[in-house]
């Protein structure tokens, strides 16, 4: 089924997904003729996908059609979001979470309220691509007894500064029953809210305990902890035997503009082992936009494998103004995964 999905839909989805760039304000704003032509082409492709017997194609087509207000397509996504097949359910929930239809989020929220697995998928999706209007929902699920849901919620709330989450995060990290990996995400959030000096000792204790998951998150959080002690710890973590911890520390160091670390990032993405290259390409999303562009400009001059290339493009998804050369490079590729991103 996945091979069928790849062969049928990905090349045309490169056009179909462009509709999201063109219709951010489709509900009420006039479009240019050229934009309308592109949207019409995307709608035609999406309708073809919706008629496919392949569920992945149907979900993809329904996502594009829902973006322009198609109620029947929205119902297709809702049906799959209630599916007992977790693979289809996850795909539909991820799509519903990101469509522009005003009822998309409400629909998935209602499903998640009664289905534990749907709640897991929803918070997981928001951790990767947070939405401001879901801030209160995420604050509420911090009370979950599921550590992963708590972690996903904390990850998402890092990027929603309007939510007053400090007291809830403090309560979570101070609770003896909270897992160390979850506490690490809590400290990360508190550090991004300006409490880096206050939680510095707690981060150092997590790092000293040797839990790799907690170490990885702590390495990211140290970006928001000022002082020489934090910088020395980052340098130590860059030499970690664990690739995830090493790359997290490298991203933190690169975010300060360290040219050596930025160059190392580019090298790993283009020449590193497969998994390391993918992780590094995903980690660059944590860089400031100007540094993300610096790394990208270097990488796209090299021969890069499809998987890290796809992850690199994905790292641009939350940047409001993507440079034209990034679009041009991506659309000039022949690989389906790259084109879809």
C-alpha positions in Angstrom: 0.0 0.0 0.0 2.8 2.4 0.9 4.5 1.7 -2.5 1.2 2.4 -4.2 0.9 5.6 -2.3 4.5 6.7 -3.3 3.9 5.9 -7.0 0.5 7.4 -7.3 0.4 10.5 -5.2 3.7 12.1 -4.1 4.7 13.9 -7.3 1.3 15.5 -7.7 1.1 16.2 -4.0 4.1 18.5 -4.5 1.5 20.7 -6.3 -1.3 19.8 -4.0 0.5 20.8 -0.8 1.4 24.1 -2.3 -2.2 25.1 -1.8 -1.5 25.6 1.9 1.0 28.4 0.9 -1.6 30.0 -1.3 -4.7 29.7 0.8 -3.6 30.6 4.3 -6.4 33.3 4.1 -8.7 31.5 1.7 -11.7 32.2 3.9 -12.4 35.8 3.0 -9.4 37.1 1.0 -9.3 37.6 -2.8 -6.6 35.7 -4.7 -4.7 36.5 -7.8 -5.5 34.8 -11.1 -2.2 32.9 -11.0 -2.9 31.7 -7.5 -6.3 30.6 -8.5 -4.9 28.6 -11.4 -2.5 26.7 -9.1 -5.3 26.1 -6.5 -7.6 24.8 -9.2 -4.8 22.4 -10.4 -4.3 21.2 -6.8 -8.0 20.7 -6.3 -8.2 18.6 -9.5 -5.3 16.4 -8.2 -6.9 16.2 -4.7 -10.2 15.0 -6.2 -8.4 12.3 -8.1 -6.7 11.1 -4.9 -9.9 11.1 -3.0 -11.4 8.6 -5.5 -8.4 6.3 -5.0 -8.9 2.9 -3.3 -5.7 3.7 -1.3 -6.5 5.2 2.2 -3.3 7.2 2.2 -4.3 8.8 -1.1 -7.8 9.5 0.2 -6.5 11.2 3.3 -4.0 13.3 1.4 -6.6 14.4 -1.1 -9.1 15.1 1.6 -6.6 17.2 3.4 -6.1 19.5 0.4 -9.8 19.7 -0.2 -10.6 20.4 3.4 -8.2 23.3 3.2 -10.5 25.0 0.8 -13.6 24.3 2.7 -14.9 21.0 1.3 -17.3 19.6 3.9 -17.4 16.1 2.3 -13.6 15.9 2.5 -13.7 16.9 6.1 -16.1 14.0 6.8 -13.7 11.6 5.1 -10.9 12.8 7.5 -13.2 12.5 10.5 -14.1 8.9 9.5 -10.5 7.9 9.3 -9.6 9.7 12.5 -12.1 7.4 14.2 -10.7 4.3 12.5 -9.7 1.3 14.5 -6.6 1.0 12.3 -4.1 3.1 14.2 -2.0 3.8 11.1 -4.9 5.4 9.2 -6.1 7.1 12.4 -2.7 8.7 13.0 -2.5 10.0 9.4 -6.0 11.5 9.5 -5.4 13.1 12.9 -2.2 14.6 11.8 -3.9 16.0 8.7 -6.9 17.4 10.7 -4.5 19.1 13.1 -3.0 21.1 10.3 -5.8 21.9 7.8 -7.0 25.5 7.7 -10.7 24.5 7.9 -12.2 26.2 11.0 -13.9 22.9 12.1 -10.8 20.7 11.6 -9.3 21.2 15.0 -12.7 21.1 16.7 -13.4 17.7 15.1 -10.1 16.1 16.1 -10.4 17.6 19.6 -13.8 15.9 20.1 -12.5 12.6 18.9 -9.5 12.8 21.2 -11.8 13.6 24.2 -13.2 10.1 24.0 -10.4 8.1 22.5 -7.1 7.6 24.4 -5.1 6.7 21.3 -6.5 9.7 19.4 -5.4 11.9 22.3 -1.9 10.5 22.0 -1.7 11.1 18.3 -3.1 14.6 18.7 -0.6 15.7 21.3 2.2 14.0 19.3 1.2 16.0 16.2 1.1 19.3 18.1 4.5 18.6 19.6 5.9 18.7 16.1 3.7 21.5 14.7 2.1 23.5 17.6 -1.0 25.6 17.1 -1.6 28.6 19.3 -5.4 28.0 19.6 -4.6 24.6 21.2 -2.7 26.2 24.1 -5.4 25.7 26.7 -6.0 22.1 25.6 -2.3 21.3 26.0 -2.2 23.0 29.4 -5.0 20.7 30.4 -3.4 17.4 29.3 -0.3 18.1 31.5 -2.5 16.5 34.2 -2.4 13.2 32.1 -1.0 10.1 33.8 0.7 9.2 30.5 4.3 10.4 30.5 4.5 10.6 26.7 1.4 12.8 26.5 2.9 15.1 29.1 6.2 15.3 27.1 4.4 16.1 23.9 2.3 18.8 25.5 5.4 20.4 27.1 7.2 20.3 23.7 4.3 22.1 22.0 3.9 24.6 24.8 7.5 25.7 24.4 6.4 27.3 21.2 3.2 28.9 22.5 4.5 31.7 24.8 1.1 33.2 25.3 0.0 30.3 27.6 0.7 30.8 31.3 2.2 27.4 32.0 5.0 28.2 34.5 3.1 27.1 37.6 1.9 23.9 36.0 5.4 23.0 34.7 7.0 23.7 38.1 4.4 21.4 39.7 5.3 18.7 37.3 9.1 18.8 37.7 8.7 19.1 41.5 6.6 15.9 41.7 8.6 12.9 42.8 6.4 10.6 40.6 7.3 12.4 37.4 9.7 10.6 35.1 13.2 12.1 34.7 12.7 12.4 30.9 9.4 14.3 31.5 11.1 16.5 34.0 13.7 17.3 31.4 11.0 18.7 29.0 9.6 20.6 31.9 12.9 22.3 32.7 13.3 22.9 29.0 10.0 24.8 28.9 10.9 26.8 32.0 14.3 27.7 30.6 12.6 29.1 27.4 10.4 31.2 29.7 13.5 33.0 31.2 14.0 30.7 34.2 17.3 29.2 33.0 19.4 30.4 36.0 16.7 29.1 38.4 16.7 25.5 37.0 20.3 25.2 36.0 21.3 23.0 39.0 18.3 20.7 38.3 19.4 20.3 34.6 22.9 19.5 35.7 21.6 16.8 38.1 19.6 15.2 35.3 22.7 15.2 33.1 24.8 13.7 35.9 22.4 10.8 36.4 23.1 9.6 32.9 19.6 9.1 31.5 20.1 9.5 27.8 16.6 10.8 27.0 16.9 13.4 29.7 20.4 14.2 28.7 19.3 14.9 25.1 16.5 17.3 26.2 18.8 18.9 28.8 21.4 19.6 26.0 18.7 21.5 24.1 17.5 23.4 27.2 21.1 24.6 27.9 20.7 27.0 25.0 18.6 29.1 27.4 20.9 28.9 30.4 23.4 31.7 30.5 26.9 31.4 32.0 30.2 29.6 31.6 29.1 26.5 33.4 26.4 25.8 30.8 28.7 26.4 27.9 31.3 24.0 29.4 28.6 21.4 29.8 27.5 21.8 26.2 31.1 21.2 25.1 31.2 18.0 27.2 27.9 16.8 25.7 29.2 17.4 22.2 31.7 14.6 22.9 29.0 12.2 24.1 29.1 8.6 22.9 25.4 8.8 22.2 24.7 10.4 18.8 21.4 11.9 19.9 22.9 13.7 22.9 25.9 14.8 20.8 23.7 16.2 18.0 21.4 18.0 20.5 24.5 19.7 22.1 25.9 20.5 18.7 22.6 22.2 17.8 22.7 24.2 21.0 26.3 25.3 20.3 25.5 26.1 16.7 22.5 28.3 17.8 25.0 30.6 19.5 26.6 31.1 16.0 29.6 28.9 16.6 31.0 28.6 13.1 32.8 25.3 13.9 29.6 23.7 15.0 27.6 25.1 12.1 30.1 23.6 9.7 30.0 20.3 11.5 26.2 20.3 11.2 26.5 20.8 7.4 29.1 18.0 7.2 26.9 15.5 9.1 23.9 16.2 7.0 25.7 15.7 3.8 28.3 13.0 4.7 27.2 11.5 8.1 25.8 8.1 8.6 22.2 7.7 7.5 20.4 8.1 10.8 22.8 10.8 12.1 22.3 12.7 8.9 18.5 12.6 9.3 18.7 13.6 13.0 21.0 16.5 12.2 18.8 17.7 9.4 15.8 17.6 11.8 17.7 19.3 14.6 18.5 22.4 12.5 15.0 23.6 13.0 16.1 24.7 16.4 18.5 27.2 14.9 17.6 30.9 14.5 16.2 31.5 11.0 19.4 33.3 9.8 21.6 30.3 10.9 19.1 27.8 9.5 19.5 29.5 6.2 23.3 29.5 6.6 23.4 25.8 7.0 20.8 25.1 4.3 22.7 27.3 1.8 25.8 25.2 2.4 24.1 21.8 2.3 22.1 22.4 -0.9 25.3 23.0 -2.8 26.3 19.4 -2.0 25.0 16.0 -3.1 22.5 15.1 -0.3 20.6 11.8 0.2 16.8 11.9 0.0 16.0 11.3 3.7 18.1 14.0 5.2 17.1 16.3 2.3 13.4 15.7 3.2 14.1 16.4 6.9 16.0 19.6 6.1 13.1 20.9 4.1 10.7 19.9 6.9 12.8 22.0 9.3 11.6 25.1 7.3 7.9 24.4 7.8 7.3 26.8 10.7 9.4 29.6 9.2 7.1 32.3 7.8 9.3 33.5 4.9 11.2 30.6 3.2 14.0 31.8 0.9 13.2 31.4 -2.8 16.4 29.3 -3.4 15.2 26.7 -0.9 11.9 26.2 -2.8 13.8 26.2 -6.1 16.2 23.6 -4.9 13.5 21.3 -3.4 11.3 21.5 -6.5 14.2 20.7 -8.8 14.7 17.3 -7.2 13.3 14.1 -8.6 12.8 12.2 -5.3 9.1 11.9 -4.3 9.8 12.4 -0.5 11.7 15.6 -1.2 9.1 17.0 -3.6 6.3 16.3 -1.0 8.1 18.3 1.6 
